Amino acid sequence: MRQLAAMTWEEVRDAAGPGSVAILPVGAIEAHGPHLPLDTDVIIAEAMARCGAGRLADRGLRCVILPALAYTAAPFARDFAGTFSLRPETVGSLVADIATGLARHGFGMLAIANAHLDPTHLASLETAAAAVRRELDLPVAFPNLTVKPWALRLGEEFRSGACHAGRFETSIVLAERSDLVRDGIRSNLPANPASLSRAIREGKQSFAEAGGPRAYFGFPADANADEGRATIETLGEILAEAVQAEVGAATERGR
């Protein structure tokens, strides 16, 4: 497991080839309540990528971790200061262009470690992954955490849909970058059990419309670093399982 940006071009050349996996952490720069940094999703995605890469390396695959994609579609949070929301087609083009480079240099698979759950963003990744598989014949592992079977493994708050900047995400940031958590604010935040996923199904278009006027949902005051570390392990295993499933599918296709 290596960070591609810290490698030389010759080291990257030697890391590519059959059995190689390039992992792209994907997040967003968007509002995460009054207590978490704007790059919360990036922190989570990088932790997922690192843990997943370690598990895959133990199973004989060569992994490199790409620099994180931090700008993406984030329309639900766009009214909050500091949020940057790209057009969906821009996101798809970015992922496709990254995949083109990986294929050109001989990598065997792209794995997407995604921690940003805005539906517009997820649709962009799904579309891009399908295009990469079809046009480049490059396998793509993309576990969408919002759907089965993955969502069932991520805790009660996550399954409820009230999990943006709540206990789930705050616990991970406490484990990874506790210095970035405004803990005096976090510990006094009232619970907000409004389900963001239900609001999305009802057609709501922003955090404020969904019942999150301060850009958080869930139970941030209940967060703790131990839970965050355990969740990172789960996310890493989810990524590893998705990669192995894609390896199996690619083998069946005769790639």
Secondary structure, DSSP 8 states (H G I E B T S, - for coil): -EEGGGS-HHHHHHH-EEEEEEEEEE------TTTS-TTHHHHHHHHHHHHHHHHHHHTT-EEEE---B--B--GGGTTSTT--B--HHHHHHHHHHHHHHHHHTTEEEEEEEE----HHHHHHHHHHHHHHHHHH---EE---TTSTTGGGGS-HHHHHT--TTSHHHHHHHHHHHGGGS-HHHHTT---B---HHHHHHTT--STTTTT-TTS--B-GGG--HHHHHHHHHHHHHHHHHHHHHHHHHHHHHT-
